[in-house]
Amino acid sequence: AALRARLKNYRCLDAANKGDFEKALAYARDAVSTWRSMLEDQRQSDTEAFMETWNGQVRSRLTAELTYALHLEAAMLLRNDEGTAAYEKAGEALRLSATVKEFPPEWRAEVMMTLGESAMSAGRMAAAQQFFQTAQEIRQAVFGPTLPSIKTYVTLGRAFHSEGIDTSAVAAYRQAFTQMANNQGVKADFLSNEELID
């Protein structure tokens, strides 16, 4: 069942990469449903004393997988212009991640980015800024001033620019370009022509 659920995650990403966000959302929802069922089955399993540690580890892994699947569902909801639902799913993912011991920091950063995007779509710029900045701090700590960190600054810059907060947008872009200048292996192909010219 776990392999099937992960396959649904991969199919979701594959469909999204092909621009078929409706199909990607269907795969994401299916994956979330599968992980939820597996987690519920685990909760109902034998919990005698000698099984408690093992069951706890399994539940933690399943919860982590469900959290990431919820993040994917939220991301695909955004691509289907369902911002309110996306914010709810990403919020659930964030709450679940707090219950998982040693939750992967990059997954947490991705959840924060999705929360930021969904908050921005709802016009909650203060919340969006906080989520993006938290994601940036995580990625900076994990990867250093490399591509994941640079892309987060660019996303933050785009968010500020879209809301007319140009001073903050310029500051975010400046951080991104400074890090790019110090990393010769990073390509700027994820930037628009307008961003490169500006």
Disulfide bonds with the S-S distance in Angstrom:
none
